[in-house]
Amino acid sequence: MLNDVAPKIPQQRNQRTLTIAEVRREFDRHGWTIRGWAQQHGISERIVYELMRGRIRGRRGTAHRAAVLLGLKDGVVE
């Protein structure tokens, strides 16, 4: 079930990242909520909201993990 809620994530480095607007469209298209997505991925809802508003860029830690999972940023999540 966890994988059912994640937006399409770029899998290869040469694939482009998504814009915030594109991620929002994916959430709308699938009927996902930010709260639900954050809970499913064990990420603070506040971090996801801040990423989606463009207030933080997700350079380190949990914000980096969230940005990569959302497809906003190319990176490695371990």
C-alpha positions as CSV (number, residue, x, y, z in Angstrom):
1,M,0.0,0.0,0.0
2,L,2.9,2.4,0.7
3,N,4.0,2.3,-2.9
4,D,0.5,3.1,-4.2
5,V,0.6,6.6,-2.8
6,A,4.0,7.8,-4.2
7,P,4.0,10.0,-7.2
8,K,6.1,8.8,-10.1
9,I,9.7,9.2,-9.1
10,P,12.5,9.7,-11.6
11,Q,14.4,6.4,-11.5
12,Q,17.4,7.4,-13.6
13,R,19.7,10.4,-13.3
14,N,19.0,11.5,-16.9
15,Q,15.2,11.7,-16.2
16,R,14.1,15.2,-15.4
17,T,12.8,16.2,-12.0
18,L,9.2,17.4,-11.5
19,T,8.2,21.0,-10.7
20,I,6.1,21.8,-7.7
21,A,3.1,22.3,-10.0
22,E,3.6,18.9,-11.6
23,V,3.7,17.2,-8.2
24,R,0.5,19.0,-7.1
25,R,-1.2,17.8,-10.3
26,E,-0.1,14.3,-9.5
27,F,-1.6,14.6,-6.0
28,D,-4.8,16.0,-7.5
29,R,-5.0,13.4,-10.2
30,H,-4.7,10.6,-7.7
31,G,-6.7,12.2,-4.9
32,W,-3.8,12.1,-2.5
33,T,-3.5,14.4,0.5
34,I,-0.2,15.8,1.7
35,R,-1.0,14.6,5.2
36,G,-1.7,11.1,3.9
37,W,1.4,11.0,1.7
38,A,3.6,12.2,4.5
39,Q,2.2,9.7,7.0
40,Q,2.7,6.8,4.5
41,H,6.3,7.8,4.0
42,G,7.1,8.6,7.6
43,I,7.9,12.2,6.9
44,S,6.7,15.3,8.8
45,E,3.7,16.8,7.2
46,R,5.2,20.2,7.8
47,I,8.3,19.4,5.7
48,V,6.2,18.3,2.8
49,Y,4.1,21.4,3.0
50,E,7.2,23.6,3.1
51,L,8.7,21.8,0.0
52,M,5.4,22.2,-1.8
53,R,5.3,25.9,-1.1
54,G,8.9,26.3,-2.2
55,R,10.0,27.6,1.2
56,I,12.7,24.9,1.6
57,R,14.7,23.1,-1.0
58,G,15.4,19.8,0.7
59,R,19.2,20.0,0.9
60,R,19.7,17.6,3.8
61,G,18.1,15.0,6.0
62,T,14.4,14.4,6.0
63,A,13.7,17.3,3.7
64,H,16.2,15.9,1.1
65,R,14.5,12.5,1.4
66,A,11.0,14.0,0.9
67,A,12.1,16.1,-2.1
68,V,13.6,13.0,-3.8
69,L,10.6,10.9,-3.0
70,L,8.3,13.6,-4.4
71,G,10.4,13.8,-7.5
72,L,11.3,17.4,-6.9
73,K,15.0,16.7,-6.7
74,D,17.4,14.2,-8.2
75,G,19.2,12.3,-5.4
76,V,19.8,9.1,-3.5
77,V,17.5,8.0,-0.7
78,E,18.8,5.2,1.5
